[in-house]
């Protein structure tokens, strides 16, 4: 599988996530933000941010 098709597959999978989960996953793994900063910019509690990240990763694994 080529890097381009991997990238396309990840974009497709991310597009299927709930927007809030997608934002948290992208901020963490693409933008490499710290969880505290993600919580702040997303206007979420740190606990909720952790929950959304975990749920987003689980859903991505199920999609891919």
KAGITA-V881564 format. One record per residue. PSI is psi in radians with two decimals (NA if undefined). Layout:
PSI, PSI
This chain:
2.31, 2.83, -0.63, -0.76, -0.56, -0.77, -0.75, -0.71, -0.71, -0.71, -0.70, -0.78, -0.78, -0.63, -0.35, -0.19, 2.68, 2.42, -0.67, -0.74, -0.77, -0.79, -0.79, -0.79, -0.79, -0.77, -0.64, -0.90, -0.40, -0.88, -0.17, 0.70, 2.69, 2.66, -0.68, -0.70, -0.66, -0.78, -0.75, -0.88, -0.42, -0.10, 0.75, 2.76, 2.77, -0.69, -0.79, -0.68, -0.79, -0.74, -0.77, -0.68, -0.81, -0.81, -0.72, -0.75, -0.74, -0.79, -0.69, -0.75, -0.65, -0.56, -0.78, NA
